[in-house]
């Protein structure tokens, strides 16, 4: 018959689908150029420490990128920008420079300085809190002023939090001024006291001195060095979080000529106009063109004045220069204290939205496969990006797939400094490992709201422990099996138990692939991995109990698959050593002389042998040998990062773990056992209390139950058992009440019988 070519069943093949914000539904992912994926990710605006909102966006993008590159084997070209020219950067850099410059003069605590700081406080109160400083005694009468600020306040939670934060800022300045006044009365007027005043009122003073002296900030390096510092800080955080660096990094300050040329082309195409030294994008003309559409991502946000103002920046107030309020700045005329570049329209700087359009176009061209970023950037930033690029290229679709990571909430609320739930990445890492944070993201949908809470972190911690324990146990089991090879017998070691595990692996691989293809459904992937690990643990444990040899090749297969998936998702760093490996491979791969590596282990073995010989020569009791073995397990081997686990079959399982982890897990186990013991004792105390309560109740004979002082005022007649039949007025007790009284009587009979039995058991006492 010859060979028959297999027929592929393409109809059953699972294809990758992603949630595309452009269409608001899952779409089949089809790169424009075969296996090549051109991907642009919005990078950070670098002016402060990175926070968990950044982590949400960049870890999410990292997971999706890793899956594309390492699982689907796409040739991804990932470009990310750094926004180092922006209103927030300008304000923060300028204020820092002016504050530091003033502080460096070592100001004395003079009446003039006190007056300046008081003016700064009044400026802050008037601009931020609307206080009528002309009629208010803001320093001496601060407490009364705070009461006024809260009187009749009706803002929402966010507004309340913002007001609390602003009052705290002002309160610090008030306390600094009060302390300075006391210092002057005590004759302390030196630079130390002057600096204390300035530092105490830093926020308010920075706003004030910026307004007074911003025109003096003219050197471009002031802004660039400030942004460079926070850029470096951002990437340090990303490295700790194991986020891959972009294939190409672009900075706004390095693309100014390209931005100017891009803006010029948009004007030439009829979609931009110059006004008073600035250039604006004409959203009306663009939207009226039948080949264009604006906005695409969030059509309902069109004309939203608040979002549009946020997109323009704090230093931009040019509504009168625009033809339409929805128009946005492509190029901004620079004002005093702002960086500036020469352009055909005068000295100025780029608008925020044009930066990404230009840098992405310069590197990736007229068509992007993927654009990613946080959902908070969808409008106006990403909508404006697309409009600019499509106006430049005169094409209908610059981006094929928009992947937006969901919002991050903290314990159910949006993260905000005003709500006092703002957490930097460094603060989060002080409490939680980078692995735990990544697992928390993997356990939640990438495009939905993620709640950073104790509950979600506890779930991530449980998964982290599960993966670590599984890989250590399997690694130790394989190492042990390899250390005791079985001679050839002619019999295989693939029976029903092995087949069940093998089938479970295949089924889970199929389901995991389907979940990944279904819009990167990582929560389902994590569940499937959890069930695969449970099945493997069951197989391994049952083999140990039955004293049956495990199929180490099958265990390796499962473990390698789990490691591969965890490495794909970034849970295990690429640079990390393979978890499933033999001791021989680990030692041979280590640096240093063989003697240096082996000697610590030989020394422990030698000391243990000496101890056994000494005890044997002394004719010691068997308990002494067990104590020596416990010392080997609990002290000596821990120093070598080895843990011995006692098993039901009487054989110990050796696992490589660092000392800190062993001690931590041992302490956690001790705490759990202590908690169980305390709970057991509490249950015993509760049982004793309940017993004593029942015995006390049981002392009363059933016939006397309704003969106490209170009952004698309620009833006038009783039957032969002592159950009331008539109330105090002589009326017969209702049937429903009779039933209730009978139930109470029956309960008392049982309690009294228990009491009598207890008395008998305790010798009648």
C-alpha positions as CSV (number, residue, x, y, z in Angstrom):
1,X,0.0,0.0,0.0
2,X,2.9,2.3,0.6
3,X,3.1,5.3,2.9
4,X,0.0,7.5,3.5
5,X,0.4,11.2,4.2
6,X,-1.3,12.2,7.5
7,X,-4.2,14.6,7.1
8,X,-4.1,17.5,9.4
9,X,-7.4,18.4,11.0
10,X,-7.1,22.2,10.8
11,X,-10.7,22.5,11.9
12,X,-9.8,21.3,15.4
13,X,-6.7,23.4,15.7
14,X,-6.8,25.9,18.5
15,X,-5.8,29.4,17.3
16,X,-4.7,32.3,19.4
17,X,-7.4,34.9,20.1
18,X,-6.8,38.1,22.0
19,X,-9.1,40.8,23.4
20,X,-8.7,43.7,21.1
21,X,-9.8,47.1,22.7
22,X,-10.4,48.4,19.1
23,X,-13.2,45.9,18.6
24,X,-14.1,45.2,22.2
25,X,-14.0,41.5,21.6
26,X,-11.7,38.6,21.2
27,X,-10.1,38.4,17.7
28,X,-7.9,35.8,16.0
29,X,-4.3,37.1,16.2
30,X,-2.9,37.4,12.7
31,X,0.4,39.2,12.3
32,X,0.8,41.1,9.1
33,X,4.1,39.5,8.2
34,X,4.0,35.8,9.1
35,X,5.9,35.1,12.3
36,X,7.1,38.7,12.8
37,X,5.3,40.8,15.3
38,X,5.9,44.6,15.5
39,X,5.0,45.7,19.0
40,X,5.1,49.1,20.6
41,X,4.6,49.5,24.4
42,X,3.9,52.8,26.1
43,X,6.7,53.4,28.5
44,X,6.7,55.5,31.7
45,X,6.8,59.2,32.2
46,X,9.8,59.3,34.5
47,X,9.4,61.9,37.3
48,X,8.9,59.8,40.5
49,X,9.2,56.3,42.0
50,X,7.5,53.5,40.1
51,X,4.3,52.2,41.7
52,X,2.1,49.1,41.6
53,X,0.1,50.6,38.7
54,X,3.4,50.5,36.7
55,X,3.9,46.9,37.8
56,X,0.4,46.0,36.7
57,X,1.1,47.3,33.2
58,X,4.7,46.2,32.6
59,X,4.4,42.7,34.2
60,X,1.2,42.1,32.2
61,X,2.9,43.2,29.0
62,X,6.0,41.1,29.9
63,X,3.8,37.9,30.4
64,X,2.1,38.4,27.1
65,X,5.3,39.2,25.3
66,X,7.0,36.1,26.8
67,X,4.1,33.9,25.7
68,X,4.4,35.3,22.2
69,X,8.1,34.8,22.0
70,X,8.8,31.7,24.0
71,X,5.5,29.7,23.6
72,X,4.3,30.6,20.1
73,X,7.8,31.4,18.9
74,X,6.9,34.7,17.2
75,X,9.7,36.9,16.2
76,X,8.7,39.8,18.4
77,X,10.3,43.3,17.9
78,X,9.3,45.1,21.1
79,X,9.9,48.8,21.2
80,X,9.2,50.9,24.3
81,X,9.6,54.7,24.9
82,X,10.7,56.7,27.8
83,X,8.8,60.0,28.1
84,X,11.5,62.4,29.4
85,X,9.8,65.6,28.1
86,X,6.5,66.2,29.8
87,X,4.7,68.8,32.0
88,X,5.0,66.6,35.1
89,X,8.7,66.2,34.6
90,X,9.2,69.9,34.0
91,X,7.4,70.9,37.2
92,X,9.0,68.2,39.4
93,X,12.5,68.8,38.0
94,X,12.2,72.6,38.3
95,X,10.9,72.5,41.9
96,X,13.6,70.0,43.0
97,X,16.3,72.2,41.4
98,X,15.1,75.4,43.0
99,X,14.5,73.8,46.4
100,X,17.9,72.2,46.5
101,X,19.5,75.4,45.3
102,X,17.9,77.4,48.1
103,X,18.7,74.8,50.7
104,X,22.3,74.9,49.6
105,X,22.6,78.5,50.6
106,X,22.2,77.5,54.3
107,X,19.5,80.1,55.0
108,X,19.5,81.6,58.5
109,X,16.3,81.7,60.5
110,X,15.6,85.4,59.8
111,X,12.3,87.3,59.9
112,X,12.5,87.4,56.1
113,X,12.7,83.6,55.8
114,X,9.8,83.3,58.2
115,X,7.8,85.7,56.1
116,X,8.6,83.8,52.9
117,X,7.6,80.5,54.3
118,X,4.4,82.0,55.7
119,X,3.7,83.4,52.2
120,X,4.3,80.0,50.7
121,X,1.8,78.4,53.2
122,X,-0.8,81.1,52.4
123,X,-0.3,80.6,48.7
124,X,-0.8,76.8,49.1
125,X,-3.9,77.2,51.2
126,X,-5.4,79.7,48.8
127,X,-4.7,77.7,45.6
128,X,-5.2,74.1,46.9
129,X,-7.9,74.6,49.6
130,X,-9.6,77.9,48.7
131,X,-8.8,79.5,52.1
132,X,-9.4,83.2,52.3
133,X,-5.9,83.9,53.7
134,X,-6.6,87.7,54.1
135,X,-9.1,87.0,56.9
136,X,-7.6,83.8,58.3
137,X,-4.9,83.5,61.0
138,X,-3.5,80.4,59.4
139,X,-0.6,79.7,61.8
140,X,-1.9,80.6,65.2
141,X,-5.5,79.6,64.4
142,X,-4.7,76.5,62.3
143,X,-6.9,74.1,64.3
144,X,-9.9,76.3,63.9
145,X,-9.2,76.7,60.2
146,X,-9.1,72.9,59.8
147,X,-12.5,72.6,61.4
148,X,-13.8,75.2,58.9
149,X,-12.4,73.2,56.0
150,X,-14.3,70.1,57.1
151,X,-17.5,71.9,58.0
152,X,-20.2,71.1,55.4
153,X,-17.7,69.1,53.3
154,X,-19.7,66.8,50.9
155,X,-17.1,65.4,48.6
156,X,-16.7,61.7,47.7
157,X,-14.1,59.3,49.1
158,X,-11.5,60.4,46.6
159,X,-12.1,64.1,47.2
160,X,-12.0,63.5,51.0
161,X,-8.7,61.7,50.7
162,X,-7.3,64.5,48.6
163,X,-8.4,67.1,51.1
164,X,-6.9,65.1,53.9
165,X,-3.6,64.9,52.1
166,X,-3.6,68.7,51.4
167,X,-4.4,69.5,55.0
168,X,-1.5,67.3,56.1
169,X,0.9,69.2,53.8
170,X,-0.3,72.5,55.1
171,X,-0.2,71.2,58.7
172,X,3.5,70.2,58.3
173,X,4.2,73.8,57.2
174,X,2.3,75.2,60.2
175,X,4.2,73.0,62.6
176,X,7.5,74.0,61.0
177,X,6.6,77.7,61.4
178,X,5.5,77.3,65.0
179,X,8.7,75.5,65.8
180,X,10.7,78.2,64.1
181,X,9.0,80.9,66.1
182,X,9.9,79.1,69.3
183,X,13.5,78.7,68.2
184,X,13.8,82.4,67.5
185,X,12.5,83.3,70.9
186,X,15.2,81.0,72.3
187,X,17.8,82.8,70.3
188,X,18.3,79.9,67.8
189,X,18.6,81.6,64.5
190,X,21.3,79.6,62.7
191,X,21.3,77.7,59.4
192,X,20.3,74.5,61.1
193,X,17.0,76.0,62.3
194,X,16.6,77.7,58.9
195,X,16.9,74.4,57.1
196,X,14.5,72.7,59.5
197,X,11.9,75.3,58.6
198,X,12.4,74.9,54.8
199,X,12.4,71.1,55.0
200,X,9.3,71.0,57.2
201,X,7.4,73.2,54.7
202,X,8.9,71.6,51.6
203,X,5.8,70.9,49.5
204,X,4.3,74.4,50.0
205,X,7.6,76.1,49.7
206,X,8.5,74.3,46.5
207,X,5.2,75.4,44.9
208,X,5.9,79.0,46.0
209,X,9.5,79.3,45.0
210,X,8.7,77.7,41.6
211,X,6.2,80.4,40.9
212,X,8.8,83.0,42.0
213,X,11.9,81.8,40.2
214,X,11.0,79.3,37.4
215,X,12.3,81.7,34.8
216,X,15.8,81.2,36.1
217,X,15.7,77.5,35.2
218,X,17.1,77.5,31.7
219,X,19.6,74.7,31.4
220,X,18.3,71.6,29.5
221,X,20.4,69.2,31.6
222,X,18.4,70.0,34.7
223,X,15.4,68.3,33.1
224,X,17.4,65.6,31.4
225,X,19.4,64.6,34.5
226,X,16.2,64.5,36.6
227,X,14.4,62.2,34.1
228,X,17.6,60.0,33.7
229,X,17.6,59.4,37.5
230,X,14.0,58.2,37.6
231,X,14.5,56.2,34.3
232,X,17.4,54.3,36.0
233,X,15.2,53.8,39.1
234,X,12.4,52.5,36.9
235,X,14.6,49.9,35.2
236,X,16.0,48.7,38.5
237,X,12.5,48.0,39.7
238,X,11.7,46.2,36.4
239,X,14.9,44.1,36.7
240,X,13.9,43.0,40.2
241,X,10.4,42.1,38.9
242,X,12.1,40.1,36.1
243,X,10.5,42.2,33.3
244,X,12.5,41.8,30.1
245,X,14.1,44.9,28.8
246,X,12.7,46.2,25.4
247,X,14.5,45.3,22.2
248,X,14.8,49.0,21.5
249,X,14.4,51.9,23.9
250,X,13.5,55.3,22.6
251,X,13.5,58.7,24.4
252,X,11.5,61.7,23.5
253,X,14.5,64.1,23.9
254,X,16.4,62.1,21.3
255,X,13.7,62.3,18.6
256,X,13.0,66.1,18.5
257,X,14.0,66.6,14.8
258,X,11.8,63.6,13.8
259,X,8.9,65.0,15.8
260,X,9.1,68.4,14.1
261,X,9.2,66.8,10.6
262,X,6.2,64.6,11.6
263,X,4.1,67.6,12.8
264,X,5.0,69.4,9.6
265,X,3.7,66.5,7.5
266,X,0.4,66.4,9.5
267,X,0.0,70.1,8.8
268,X,0.7,69.5,5.1
269,X,-1.9,66.8,5.0
270,X,-4.5,69.2,6.3
271,X,-4.9,67.9,9.8
272,X,-2.9,70.4,11.8
273,X,-2.7,74.1,12.3
274,X,-0.4,76.7,14.0
275,X,-1.9,79.1,16.6
276,X,0.1,81.5,18.7
277,X,3.4,79.6,18.4
278,X,1.8,76.2,19.1
279,X,0.5,73.5,16.7
280,X,-2.8,71.7,17.2
281,X,-4.4,68.6,15.7
282,X,-7.7,69.3,14.0
283,X,-10.0,66.6,15.2
284,X,-13.0,68.0,13.3
285,X,-11.3,67.9,9.9
286,X,-9.8,64.5,10.7
287,X,-13.2,63.0,11.9
288,X,-15.0,64.5,8.8
289,X,-12.8,62.6,6.5
290,X,-14.6,59.3,5.4
291,X,-11.4,57.3,5.6
292,X,-10.8,58.2,9.2
293,X,-12.5,57.8,12.5
294,X,-12.0,59.6,15.9
295,X,-11.9,58.5,18.6
296,X,-11.7,54.7,18.0
297,X,-11.0,53.2,21.4
298,X,-13.4,55.2,23.5
299,X,-15.9,56.9,21.3
300,X,-18.1,57.8,24.3
301,X,-15.2,60.0,25.7
302,X,-15.3,62.4,22.8
303,X,-15.5,65.9,24.1
304,X,-14.8,64.9,27.7
305,X,-13.2,68.1,29.0
306,X,-11.6,66.6,32.1
307,X,-9.9,63.8,30.2
308,X,-8.8,66.2,27.4
309,X,-7.4,68.6,29.9
310,X,-5.5,65.8,31.7
311,X,-4.0,64.8,28.3
312,X,-2.8,68.3,27.6
313,X,-0.9,68.6,30.8
314,X,-0.8,70.9,33.9
315,X,1.3,73.6,32.1
316,X,-1.0,73.8,29.1
317,X,-3.9,76.3,29.2
318,X,-4.5,77.2,25.6
319,X,-8.2,76.7,25.1
320,X,-8.5,80.1,23.3
321,X,-5.8,79.1,20.8
322,X,-7.8,76.0,19.6
323,X,-10.4,75.9,16.9
324,X,-12.3,73.2,18.8
325,X,-12.0,72.1,22.4
326,X,-11.3,68.5,21.3
327,X,-8.2,69.6,19.4
328,X,-4.9,68.7,21.1
329,X,-1.4,70.0,21.1
330,X,1.2,68.5,18.6
331,X,3.8,71.2,19.5
332,X,3.7,73.5,22.5
333,X,5.1,77.0,22.6
334,X,7.6,77.0,25.5
335,X,7.1,79.4,28.4
336,X,9.6,80.6,30.9
337,X,11.2,77.8,32.9
338,X,10.5,75.1,30.3
339,X,12.9,73.2,28.0
340,X,12.7,74.5,24.4
341,X,13.9,73.6,20.9
342,X,13.8,75.6,17.7
343,X,11.1,74.8,15.2
344,X,9.3,76.4,12.2
345,X,6.7,77.7,14.7
346,X,9.2,79.2,17.2
347,X,10.8,77.8,20.3
348,X,8.8,75.0,21.8
349,X,8.5,71.4,22.8
350,X,6.5,68.3,21.8
351,X,3.0,67.6,22.9
352,X,2.6,64.4,24.9
353,X,0.7,62.3,22.3
354,X,2.9,63.1,19.3
355,X,5.9,61.5,21.0
356,X,4.7,57.9,20.8
357,X,3.3,58.3,17.3
358,X,6.7,59.5,16.0
359,X,9.0,57.1,17.8
360,X,6.9,54.0,17.0
361,X,6.7,55.1,13.3
362,X,10.4,55.8,13.1
363,X,11.3,52.3,14.3
364,X,8.4,50.1,13.3
365,X,6.8,52.0,10.3
366,X,3.3,52.6,9.1
367,X,1.7,49.5,10.5
368,X,1.9,48.0,14.1
369,X,0.7,44.5,14.9
370,X,0.4,45.3,18.6
371,X,0.3,48.4,20.8
372,X,0.1,47.9,24.6
373,X,-0.4,50.0,27.6
374,X,-2.7,50.6,30.6
375,X,-6.4,51.0,30.0
376,X,-6.2,54.5,31.6
377,X,-4.3,55.6,28.5
378,X,-6.9,54.5,26.0
379,X,-8.4,58.0,25.8
380,X,-7.1,60.5,25.0
381,X,-3.5,59.3,24.7
382,X,-3.9,56.2,22.5
383,X,-6.8,57.5,20.5
384,X,-4.7,60.6,19.7
385,X,-1.7,58.5,18.9
386,X,-3.6,56.6,16.3
387,X,-5.2,59.7,14.9
388,X,-1.8,61.4,14.4
389,X,-0.2,58.4,12.7
390,X,-3.2,57.8,10.4
391,X,-3.2,61.5,9.6
392,X,0.6,61.3,8.8
393,X,0.4,58.1,6.7
394,X,-3.2,58.8,5.4
395,X,-4.0,55.2,6.2
396,X,-7.1,53.8,7.9
397,X,-5.6,51.6,10.5
398,X,-2.2,52.2,12.1
399,X,-2.6,49.5,14.9
400,X,-4.1,46.1,14.3
401,X,-4.4,45.0,18.0
402,X,-4.6,47.2,21.1
403,X,-3.9,45.2,24.2
404,X,-4.8,47.2,27.4
405,X,-4.0,45.9,30.9
406,X,-6.8,46.3,33.4
407,X,-6.9,48.8,36.2
408,X,-5.2,48.0,39.6
409,X,-7.2,48.5,42.8
410,X,-5.9,48.4,46.3
411,X,-8.3,46.5,48.6
412,X,-11.2,47.3,46.3
413,X,-10.3,51.0,45.7
414,X,-8.5,52.7,42.9
415,X,-4.9,53.4,43.9
416,X,-4.3,57.1,44.7
417,X,-2.1,59.1,46.9
418,X,-5.1,61.0,48.1
419,X,-6.7,57.7,49.3
420,X,-3.5,56.9,51.2
421,X,-3.3,53.5,49.4
422,X,-0.5,54.5,47.1
423,X,2.2,51.7,47.1
424,X,5.5,52.0,45.3
425,X,7.2,48.9,43.8
426,X,9.9,49.1,46.4
427,X,7.4,49.2,49.2
428,X,5.6,46.2,47.8
429,X,8.9,44.3,47.4
430,X,9.8,45.0,51.1
431,X,6.8,42.8,52.0
432,X,6.4,40.4,49.1
433,X,8.7,38.6,46.7
434,X,8.8,39.5,43.0
435,X,7.6,35.9,42.3
436,X,4.6,36.3,44.5
437,X,3.6,39.6,42.8
438,X,3.9,38.0,39.3
439,X,1.9,35.0,40.4
440,X,-0.8,37.3,41.7
441,X,-1.0,38.9,38.2
442,X,-1.1,35.4,36.6
443,X,-4.0,34.4,38.9
444,X,-6.1,37.2,37.6
445,X,-7.3,38.2,34.1
446,X,-4.7,40.5,32.4
447,X,-7.4,42.8,30.9
448,X,-9.7,43.0,33.9
449,X,-9.5,45.0,37.1
450,X,-7.0,43.4,39.5
451,X,-7.5,43.9,43.2
452,X,-4.2,44.0,45.1
453,X,-5.4,42.7,48.5
454,X,-4.3,40.4,51.3
455,X,-6.6,37.7,49.9
456,X,-5.1,37.8,46.4
457,X,-1.5,37.9,47.8
458,X,-2.3,34.9,50.1
459,X,-3.5,32.9,47.0
460,X,-0.3,33.9,45.2
461,X,1.8,32.8,48.2
462,X,0.0,29.5,48.3
463,X,0.9,28.9,44.6
464,X,4.5,30.0,45.2
465,X,4.8,27.5,48.0
466,X,3.1,24.8,45.9
467,X,5.5,25.3,42.9
468,X,8.6,25.4,45.1
469,X,7.7,22.3,47.2
470,X,6.7,20.3,44.1
471,X,9.9,21.0,42.2
472,X,12.1,20.4,45.3
473,X,10.3,17.1,46.0
474,X,10.4,15.9,42.5
475,X,14.0,16.9,42.1
476,X,15.0,15.0,45.3
477,X,12.9,12.0,44.2
478,X,14.6,11.8,40.8
479,X,18.0,12.3,42.3
480,X,17.4,9.5,44.8
481,X,16.2,7.2,42.1
482,X,19.2,7.9,39.9
483,X,21.5,7.2,42.8
484,X,20.0,3.7,43.2
485,X,19.7,2.3,39.7
486,X,17.8,-0.9,39.2
487,X,19.6,-3.8,37.4
488,X,18.0,-5.0,34.2
489,X,15.2,-7.4,34.9
490,X,13.4,-7.6,31.5
491,X,10.3,-5.9,33.1
492,X,9.1,-2.4,32.3
493,X,8.0,0.2,34.8
494,X,5.0,1.6,33.1
495,X,1.9,0.3,34.7
496,X,-1.6,1.7,35.3
497,X,-0.4,4.3,37.8
498,X,2.2,5.6,35.3
499,X,-0.3,5.6,32.4
500,X,-2.8,7.6,34.5
501,X,-0.1,10.3,35.2
502,X,1.0,10.2,31.5
503,X,-2.6,10.7,30.4
504,X,-3.0,13.5,32.9
505,X,0.0,15.3,31.6
506,X,-1.2,15.1,28.0
507,X,-4.6,16.3,28.9
508,X,-3.3,19.2,30.9
509,X,-0.9,20.2,28.1
510,X,-3.9,20.3,25.7
511,X,-6.1,22.3,28.2
512,X,-3.2,24.7,29.0
513,X,-2.6,25.3,25.3
514,X,-6.4,26.0,24.8
515,X,-6.4,28.4,27.7
516,X,-3.3,30.3,26.5
517,X,-5.0,30.6,23.0
518,X,-8.1,31.9,24.7
519,X,-6.9,35.4,25.2
520,X,-4.0,34.4,27.5
521,X,-6.3,32.9,30.1
522,X,-3.6,32.6,32.8
523,X,-6.0,31.9,35.8
524,X,-7.1,28.8,33.9
525,X,-3.5,27.9,33.1
526,X,-2.6,28.2,36.8
527,X,-5.5,26.0,37.8
528,X,-4.5,23.3,35.2
529,X,-0.9,23.4,36.5
530,X,-2.1,23.0,40.1
531,X,-4.2,20.0,39.2
532,X,-1.3,18.4,37.3
533,X,1.0,18.9,40.3
534,X,-1.7,17.3,42.5
535,X,-1.9,14.3,40.2
536,X,1.9,14.0,40.2
537,X,2.1,14.3,44.0
538,X,-0.5,11.6,44.4
539,X,1.4,9.3,42.1
540,X,4.7,9.9,43.9
541,X,3.2,9.5,47.4
542,X,1.4,6.3,46.5
543,X,4.6,4.8,45.0
544,X,6.5,5.6,48.2
545,X,3.7,4.1,50.4
546,X,3.6,1.0,48.3
547,X,7.5,0.8,48.3
548,X,7.3,0.8,44.5
549,X,9.9,2.5,42.4
550,X,8.8,5.7,40.6
551,X,9.1,6.1,36.9
552,X,11.8,8.9,37.0
553,X,11.7,9.6,33.3
554,X,8.0,10.4,33.6
555,X,8.5,12.6,36.7
556,X,11.2,14.4,34.8
557,X,8.8,15.0,31.9
558,X,6.2,16.5,34.1
559,X,8.7,18.6,36.1
560,X,10.4,19.9,32.9
561,X,7.0,20.9,31.5
562,X,6.1,22.7,34.7
563,X,9.5,24.5,34.7
564,X,9.1,25.4,31.0
565,X,5.7,27.0,31.6
566,X,6.9,28.9,34.7
567,X,9.9,30.1,32.8
568,X,7.7,31.1,29.9
569,X,5.6,33.2,32.3
570,X,8.7,34.8,33.9
571,X,8.1,33.1,37.2
572,X,11.5,31.4,36.9
573,X,14.3,33.7,35.5
574,X,16.1,32.6,32.3
575,X,19.4,32.8,34.2
576,X,18.3,30.5,37.0
577,X,19.8,27.1,37.3
578,X,17.6,24.2,36.1
579,X,15.5,23.0,39.0
580,X,15.3,19.4,37.8
581,X,18.9,18.2,37.8
582,X,21.1,15.7,39.5
583,X,23.5,16.6,42.3
584,X,26.3,15.5,39.9
585,X,25.2,18.0,37.3
586,X,25.0,20.8,39.9
587,X,28.4,20.1,41.3
588,X,30.1,19.7,37.9
589,X,28.6,23.0,36.8
590,X,29.9,24.8,39.8
591,X,33.1,26.8,39.9
592,X,36.1,26.1,42.1
593,X,38.2,23.0,42.9
594,X,36.5,19.7,43.5
595,X,37.9,19.5,47.0
596,X,36.5,22.9,47.9
597,X,33.1,21.8,46.8
598,X,33.0,18.3,48.3
599,X,34.9,18.9,51.6
600,X,32.0,20.5,53.6
601,X,29.9,17.4,52.9
602,X,32.8,15.0,53.6
603,X,33.4,16.8,56.9
604,X,29.8,16.4,58.1
605,X,29.8,12.7,57.1
606,X,33.1,12.2,58.9
607,X,31.8,13.9,62.1
608,X,28.7,11.8,62.0
609,X,30.7,8.6,61.6
610,X,32.9,9.6,64.6
611,X,29.8,10.2,66.7
612,X,28.3,6.8,65.8
613,X,31.6,5.0,66.6
614,X,31.9,6.8,70.0
615,X,28.4,5.9,71.0
616,X,28.9,2.3,69.9
617,X,32.1,2.1,71.9
618,X,30.2,3.4,75.0
619,X,27.4,1.0,74.5
620,X,25.0,3.9,74.4
621,X,21.2,3.5,74.3
622,X,19.5,3.5,70.9
623,X,17.9,6.8,71.8
624,X,21.3,8.4,71.7
625,X,21.9,7.3,68.1
626,X,18.5,8.8,67.2
627,X,19.5,12.1,68.9
628,X,22.7,12.1,66.8
629,X,20.7,11.5,63.6
630,X,18.3,14.3,64.5
631,X,21.3,16.6,65.0
632,X,22.6,15.6,61.5
633,X,19.1,16.5,60.1
634,X,18.3,19.6,62.1
635,X,21.7,21.3,62.4
636,X,24.6,19.9,60.3
637,X,22.9,19.4,57.0
638,X,21.0,22.7,57.2
639,X,24.3,24.5,57.1
640,X,24.9,22.8,53.7
641,X,21.5,23.8,52.4
642,X,20.1,20.3,52.6
643,X,16.8,19.2,54.1
644,X,16.0,15.7,55.1
645,X,12.3,14.7,55.1
646,X,11.3,11.6,57.1
647,X,8.9,9.5,55.1
648,X,6.4,6.8,55.8
649,X,8.6,4.1,54.3
650,X,11.3,4.8,56.8
651,X,13.6,6.4,54.2
652,X,14.5,10.0,54.3
653,X,14.2,12.2,51.2
654,X,17.1,14.6,50.7
655,X,16.3,18.0,49.2
656,X,18.5,21.0,48.3
657,X,17.1,24.2,49.9
658,X,18.9,27.3,51.2
659,X,19.2,27.5,55.0
660,X,17.0,30.5,55.3
661,X,14.1,28.8,53.5
662,X,14.5,25.6,55.6
663,X,14.5,27.6,58.8
664,X,11.6,29.7,57.6
665,X,9.5,26.7,56.6
666,X,10.4,25.0,59.8
667,X,9.3,28.0,61.9
668,X,6.1,28.2,59.8
669,X,5.5,24.6,60.5
670,X,6.2,25.1,64.3
671,X,3.8,28.0,64.3
672,X,1.1,26.0,62.5
673,X,1.5,23.2,65.1
674,X,1.5,25.7,67.9
675,X,-1.7,27.2,66.5
676,X,-3.3,23.7,66.2
677,X,-2.3,22.9,69.7
678,X,-3.7,26.2,71.0
679,X,-6.9,25.6,69.1
680,X,-7.1,22.1,70.5
681,X,-6.7,23.5,74.0
682,X,-9.2,26.2,73.4
683,X,-11.7,23.5,72.2
684,X,-11.0,21.5,75.3
685,X,-11.6,24.5,77.5
686,X,-14.8,25.3,75.6
687,X,-15.9,21.7,76.0
688,X,-15.2,21.8,79.7
689,X,-17.0,25.1,80.1
690,X,-20.0,23.7,78.2
691,X,-19.9,20.5,80.3
692,X,-19.8,22.6,83.6
693,X,-22.6,24.7,82.3
694,X,-24.7,21.6,81.5
695,X,-23.9,20.1,84.9
696,X,-24.9,23.2,86.7
697,X,-28.2,23.2,84.7
698,X,-28.6,19.5,85.3
699,X,-28.5,19.9,89.1
700,X,-32.2,20.9,89.0
701,X,-34.6,17.9,88.9
702,X,-37.0,18.0,86.0
703,X,-40.0,18.1,88.5
704,X,-38.5,21.3,90.0
705,X,-37.7,23.0,86.6
706,X,-40.8,25.1,86.7
707,X,-40.9,25.7,90.4
708,X,-38.4,28.5,90.7
709,X,-39.3,31.9,92.0
710,X,-40.0,33.3,88.5
711,X,-42.2,30.4,87.5
712,X,-44.3,30.6,90.6
713,X,-45.3,34.1,89.5
714,X,-46.2,32.8,86.0
715,X,-48.1,29.6,86.8
716,X,-50.7,28.4,89.3
717,X,-51.1,24.6,88.5
718,X,-48.7,21.8,87.4
719,X,-49.2,18.2,86.3
720,X,-47.7,15.1,88.0
721,X,-44.4,15.7,86.2
722,X,-44.2,19.3,87.3
723,X,-45.1,20.8,83.9
724,X,-47.3,23.9,84.2
725,X,-51.0,23.5,83.1
726,X,-52.5,26.9,84.1
727,X,-51.1,30.4,84.2
728,X,-51.1,32.8,87.1
729,X,-54.7,33.9,86.4
730,X,-55.9,30.3,86.4
731,X,-56.4,30.1,82.6
732,X,-55.2,26.8,80.9
733,X,-51.9,27.1,79.2
734,X,-52.2,27.3,75.4
735,X,-51.3,24.1,73.4
736,X,-48.3,25.8,71.6
737,X,-46.9,26.8,75.0
738,X,-47.5,23.3,76.4
739,X,-45.4,21.8,73.6
740,X,-42.6,24.3,74.3
741,X,-42.7,23.6,78.0
742,X,-42.7,19.8,77.3
743,X,-39.6,20.2,75.1
744,X,-37.8,22.2,77.9
745,X,-38.8,19.4,80.3
746,X,-37.4,16.7,78.1
747,X,-34.1,18.6,77.7
748,X,-33.9,18.9,81.5
749,X,-34.5,15.2,81.9
750,X,-31.4,14.5,79.7
751,X,-29.3,17.1,81.5
752,X,-30.3,15.7,84.9
753,X,-29.5,12.2,83.9
754,X,-26.0,13.4,82.7
755,X,-25.5,15.2,86.0
756,X,-26.4,12.1,88.0
757,X,-24.1,9.9,85.9
758,X,-21.3,12.4,86.5
759,X,-21.9,12.4,90.2
760,X,-21.8,8.6,90.3
761,X,-18.6,8.5,88.2
762,X,-16.9,11.0,90.6
763,X,-17.8,8.9,93.7
764,X,-20.9,10.8,94.6
765,X,-19.0,14.1,95.1
